Structures are given as C-alpha cells and as structure tokens.
C-alpha cells in the first residue's frame, strides 16, 4: 500500500524547493551582477506563487503548498522578518545624522519627499484608471500615502549588502549614504504607524506608545548591566514582547519589531557578530519569507494591468529618488556625478518595501493585485542598482573618499 505523505514531509519538500531552486539559478546562471541571491529568491517566490506555478501546474501547487504547509511557512516567515527589521532598527545611527544634521536633513528630506510625491500622483492615477487596486478596509488617503511611501522606501539592509559588494560601505561616501537612509528609515515606519492609526482602537495605540516609552527606558537600563551573550537572548525576548504589544494595539507586529530594535544601541553588540546575525537571518530563514511573499501575488485583474501599474510605480520611484538627490546636490553644491550615484543607491527597494507592502496587504489597505505590482517594482528597481552604479563609480573614483 503506497505511503501517503504527511504534513511534515510535504513541508520539507517545500523547504527543499525554497532553498534549492533560487540557489541553482543564482549559482549556475551567474546572476550576481544583475540579480544577487536575495533578488533571485524574491523572483523565485513570485514564480512559485499561484500566478505562475499555480496556474501552470495547479495539482502540484495545491499538493505542496496546501493550507497546513502555508500556515507553517508563514510562522517562520513572520519571525524571520521580525528579526530582520529588528536588526535594521538596532543599526540606526542617529548620532552621526545629528552631527551632520543640516546636510543630512536636506538630503534625506528630498530623497524621501520627491519619490513620495510622485508615488502619490501614481496612486491617484491608479484609483482613477480602474477599480480593484484599493483594499476593502483602505481609505483613499491611506492607499495614496501607502503607495507614495512604497515608492520612497530605501531598503537599508540591502543597501548595506550592495555597498559591501561595491567596496564603499566603510568609505566616507558609504557612511554618508547610511546616514541618509537611516533618517528615511525612521520616516518610513513613522508614516506606516500613521497609516495604521485606528480611531476605534486609539486608546490601545496610545497606551502602547506611552507604555513603550516607559518600559523602553527601563529596558535600556537593564541592558546596560547585562553581559554580551545575555543581551542577545534578552533582546529576542524584548522583540517578541514589543511585536505582540504593537499588534495587539493595531499597529502591526512589524512596527513593533522596528521600535524594539530602534530603542537599542548598536554599540551594545560586537559589530562582527551583528553583521553575522543579519547574514545568517538572510541565509537561514528569510528565503521562507520570500516564498510566502510570492504566494500572495495575484494576477486576476490581468497581467497587462499589473505590469503597467508596476512600470508606472517604477518610474515614480526611480525618477523621484534621482531627481530629489539632484536637487539636494545643487543646494549643497556637490560635485559632478555625486547626486546620480547616491540617488541610484538610495532607490534600492527589495526587502523593506516588500515588508511595507505586506503590512498594507495584511491590513487590507491594498489588494493582492496592487501588492503584485509593488513587488515587481521592488525587484526591478533593485536589479537596476549595481549595473547602473558600478560604471558611475569607476568614472568618479575620488568621490568615494568625499566625507560631506
């Protein structure tokens, strides 16, 4: 009598696919220059979703990605992305931003504001173009601001990986770019919290924020007294607690994850261990998040409409970011090529925008069709970064060592 596979066996088949397929595409295909492994994993997640694998091989798709397996994968994905955002919060360096507050404020403001404005215009066009983009629980203003901020997002963790690859992370220009991205990172999560404000639960949300400030102050005092190894473990307990409290308040656990990290100091941890922790999250568990993200894509509105929307959003994102940096360059009297290089690096989307869009989808502010268009925009914008920036850096090598 043939053996009927149980859920754990099918789950492990799904895990085998998640880790094997993107790795083979990346390694055998030699995609590193145009599409680093993290980008290939995102694309693979889309291909393994219902719109591609599910449409072409529905029986296999329903067998491997059945509800029990998806539920298990989602649990891993939630914790993976919470840890990733947590580390991004820890690595915020507001001291350097404050030290160069004038230059950083102008640059970060224009880097965020210009694509935000164009993204809002694109969102208004989408609403007027045809129905089906806004979620059942979303108001027009939430949709417009959410799409605008999606176009303005910079993926700080992926930006770090790219600058490591370009060998500029520890150079003065790399540290400048980190300052700009860090300021925008705060704005991104602040805007998300604003979008998620629920007037029916405003009491809970106010209680959470007040409680977070008070308990966060006590938490910092405790962390100062702990040994290095204990800080890691207590930090993860803190992450789970703040994530739960934020979700209970209606602000989503991702907002809680960022706040949990932001209240901590990177100086509490060995930088090499912190880098290793981030890399290990990307290696061991984030591929599950990419797959679960791909499973949420939807093409029922029609592939053509989704691709057109993605192209419009991509144009708003790239043009807005680069134009904003050129304006900053004129105000601050930067040298030739400087604004273009910084603008193209800051338009890197990938993870943070995908996380941001996942939250909007969870809260039904956008539909899965809009989510798919945003996902495509994030992938293409990220794939453009290295090929565009590499030759520009070769042309202006002296820029690498310019501090401000």
N, C-alpha and C positions, 0 to 999 in steps of 0.2 A: 504494500500500500504506500503510495507516494507521501513524502513528508510535507505537510502544509507549513509554510514559513510563519513564524510568529512575529510579533511587532518588533522585538529586539533585533531579529535577523534582518528584517526589511529596513530598520533604522540604520543598521551597519552597512547595508548596501547603499543607502542614500549617502552616508558619510564617505564611503569609498568613492562614489561619483563626485561628491563635493570637492574632495581633495585631489583626486587623480586627474580629472578632465582639464581643469584650468592649468594645473602644473605641466601637463604634457603639451598643451597649446603654447604655454609660455616658453618652456624649455626647448621643445622640438621646433617650434615655429620661430624662435629667436625674436620675440616681440618686444624685448625690454626697452628699446629706444622709443617706440611709439606707444606701447602699452605695457607698463610694468605689471608684475604679477597681481597686484591689488586691483588694477583695472581689468585684467583678464578675468579675475574672479567675479567681478561685478557683471561683466558681459556674459560670462558662463551662467550666472544666476538668472539673467534675463532669458537666455536660450533654454534653460531647463524649466522655465516657468510655463504657465498654462497657454500663453500665446504662441509658443513655438513648439516645444516638446509635447505639451498637452494637446495642441491642435493636430500635430502630425502623428503622434502615437498615443492616443488617449488611454488605451488599455494599460500600457506600460506606465504611463504617468500616474494613473489612478492607483496602480498597484504599489509603486514605490512611494509616491507622495500622498499616501492615504491620510485621513484626518488624525489618526493616532501618531503617525510619524511626524506630521507637520507640527502637532502640538509639542512633541518632544524637541524638535528643532527650534521652535520658537522660544522655548525656555532657555536653551543655550544661547540663542541669538540675543535675547534681552540682556542676559548677564554679560555677554561679550561686549556689546555696545555700551553698556553702562560703565564697564571698566575702562573702555577706550575713551569715553567722554570724561570720565573721572581723571584720567592721566592728563588729558588736554587742559582741564581746569587747574591741576597742580602746576603745570608748566607755564601758566601765565606769569609773566614777569612785569608787573606794574611799576616796579621801582625804576627800571630803565625807561619805560614810557613816560613816567613823571619827570625824570631827569631831562628828557628832550621833549617836554610837553607841547611846546609851540609847533615844532616841525612835525612831531608825531600826530598831534591833533588835526592839523591841516591835511596831512596826507591820508590818515585813516578816515577822516570825515569825508573827503572827496572819493576815496576808494570805495567807501560804503554807499555814500549818498547818490552818486551818479548811476551805478547799476540798479540801485533800489528804485530810483525814479523811472528809469527805462523799463524795469521789470513791472512796475505798477501800470505803466502805459500798456505793456503787452498783456497784462491780466485784464484790463478794461476791454481791450480788443477781443480777447478770448470770450469774455462774457457776452459781448455784442455779436460775435461771429456765429456761434451756435450753442445750444444748451448742452449740458452734460459734463461741464468742467467743474462746477462747484458742488461740494458735498451737501448732503441732506441737512446737516447741522451747522453749515457755514453761512455767515452773513457776507454780503458783498465786500465790506471793508476788510473782513478777516481774510477772504480769498485774495483780494488785491494786495494787501500788505504781505501776506504769506508768500505769494508768487514773487513780489518785488524783493523780499528778503532772500528768497531762494536764489535769485539772480545775483544778489550782492554777496552771498556767503563766500568765505575763503576757507578751504579745508586745511587748518593749521597743521594737524598731524601729517597729512600727505605732503604739504608744503615742506615740512622738515625732511621727509624722505627724499623729495626731489632735490632740495638744496644740498643734502648729503651726496647725492649722485653727481651733482654738478660741482661738488667740492667748494662750495661757497658758504656752507652753513656757519662755520666758525670765523669766517671773514667779516670785516665791518659791514659790507652790504647785506650779508645774510642776517646779521644781528639787527640791522635796521628793518629789514623786511619782517622779521619776527615781531618787532615792536608794533608795526602797523597791523599785522594780522591779529595780534593779541588784543588790541583795542577793538577791532571789528568783532572778534570772538565774543567779547562781553556784550556788545550791542546786539549780536545775533540772538543770544539767549535771553537778553532783556526784552527784545521785541517778541520772541516766542512766548514768554511769560505774559506779555500784554495781550497777544492774540488769544491766549487760552484763558484769560480772565473770565470767570463765570459769575455773573451778578447774583445768581441763585446760591452760589457757594462762596460768596465774597468773605463771609465770616471765617470759613475754614481757611481760605487762602491768606487772609490777614493773620490768622492765628499761626499758620505755618511760618510765614515770613518773620513775625515777631519772635516766635519760638526758635527759629533757626538762628537768628542774630544772637539771642541769649545763650542758647546751648552751644552755638559755634564758638563763642568767646570762651566758654568753659572747656570745650573740646581742645582748643588751641593750647590752653594752659596744661591740660593733661598730656598732650602730645609732646610738649617741650620736655617733659620729665621721663618719657619712655626711651628705651633703647631702640636702636635702629630696626632690629628684627620685629620687635613688638609694634613699632609704628606701622609696618606693612599690614600686619594682621588686624590691628585696631582700625586702620584706615578702611579696610574692606568691610568691617562691621559698620563703620560710620557711613559708608557708601550705601549699604543695604537699608539702613535706617532712614537716611535722608531721602533716598529714592522712594521708599514706601510712603513717607510723610508727604512728599510732593505729589505723588499720585493720588493719595487719599484726599489731598486738598484740591485736586482737579487740575494741577499744573503739569502733569505727566512726569513719569519717573526719570526721563532724560534731563529735564530741568533740574531735578534733584541731584542727579549724578554730576552735572556740571558744577552746581553750587557746592556739593560735597568736596570736590577737588579744588575749587577756587578759594575756599577758606583755608586751604593748607599751603604751606610754603615748600617749594621745590628744594630749598636748602636743607630741609629735614631729611632728605634722602640722598644717597650716593647717586650722582648723575649717571654713571655707567649702569647701575642697577635699574634706574628709572628707564633709561633707554632700552635696556634688555627686556624689562617688563612690557613696555609698549610693543617691541618687536615680537615678543612671544605671544602677546594677545593677537597680533596680526597673523602670526603663523598658525596658532593652535585653534582659535575659536572664531575669529572674525569671518573666515570663509563661510561659516554656517549662517552668519548674518547676511552675507551677500546672497546666498542661496535663498534664504527666507524672503529677502527683498525682491528677488526675481520672481518668486512665486506670487507676488502681489501685483505684478504687471497685468494690464488688461488692454486688449485691442478691439473690444466690441464696438466702439464708436467708429472704427475703421482705421486701418493702419495709416492711410494717407493723412487723415486729420491729425493723428497723434504725431506723425513725423513733421507736419507743417508747424504744429504748435511747438515742438521741440526746436525746430530751426529758428522760429521767432524768439523763443526764450534764450537760445544760444547767442543770437545776435545782440539781444538786450544785455546779456551778461558780459560778453567779451567787449563789445563796443563801449558799454557803460564803464567797465573797470578801467580799460586802457585810456579812455577819454578823461576820466576822473584823475588818473595819475599824470596825464599830460598837463592838465590844468594845475595840479599840485606842483609839477616840475617848473612851470612858468612862474608861479607865485614864489617858489623857493629858489629859483634860478639854478636848477640842476643842469648838468652837462648833457651833451648830445647822447641819445640812446638810453639814458638813465631811466626816464619815465617809462619807456617801452618795455624794458627788461623787468622792472618792478611790477608794472601793470600786468604783464603776461604771467608772472609768477603768482601774483595775488588773485588771478582769476581761476586758479586751480579749485575745482569743486569737490568731486568724488565724495568721500565719506561724510563730512559734516553736512553737506547739502542733502545727501541721501537720508541721513538720520533726521534732519529737519523735516524733510518731506514725509518720512514715515510717521512722524508725530502728527503732521497735518492730516494724513490719511487716517490714522488711528482715531482722531477726533472728528472725522467725517467733515472736515472743512474743505477738502478736495476729494475728487473721485479717483478711482484707480486709473482712469484714462489720463487725468492730469498728472498723477504720480508717475505714470509711464513716460510721459513727455518730459517731465523733470529729470527722471532717471537717465534718459537718453541724452539730454542736455549736459548733465553732470559728467557722463562718460566721455563725450566728445570734447568738452572743454578741457578735461584733464589730459586726454590723449594729445591735445594740441601743445601743451605746455613745454615739454622737453624739446621737441623738434623746432619750435619757434625760438626758444630762449638760447639754446646751445650755440647757433651761429652768431647770435647777437652778442653773447659774452665773448666770443673769440674776437669780435671787432673792437671791443672796448675793454680790454683786459685791465686797464688802470682803474676802471670803475669798481672792481671787486674790492679794492682796498680803501675806497672812499667811505669815511665814517659817517658823515652827515652833510 
